[in-house]
Amino acid sequence: MGNMMGFRAAQYFSKDGFNSLGDMTRKFNKQRFSDPTGYEPANIATTDPSALPKPLRWQPLIQEADGRGRFVSQLHITPHIGITANPIALTREEVDSHTQPGPYKTPERENCI
């Protein structure tokens, strides 16, 4: 019984939209949980925060990597979850119908997101 339940759980989670096996993006050299959507941030990491084109959207940070002057930029590792993942407790329709209005109500908000 335990083996059967474990097999069914593994089978479900292998196709739940999280790309846990990396098979949604590549056939070979798979990367687990990698993004199959091709997401690109709306704001570039090197842009001055006071001059962001979309100030309410995420901006990757630049961090020093090794103390020797090498810098790396952050990656959004799971941007596809809201698009491809299957909700467990609610149906997709229930998730989509329960949206909250944004906290920022300004006339120029549409230009910021």
Secondary structure, DSSP 8 states (H G I E B T S, - for coil): -HHHHHHHHHHHHHTSSS-TTSTTT-SSS--TT--SS----SS-TTS-GGG-SSTTS----EEESSSSS-EEE---S-TTHHHH---SSS-HHHHHH-----S---TTHHHH-
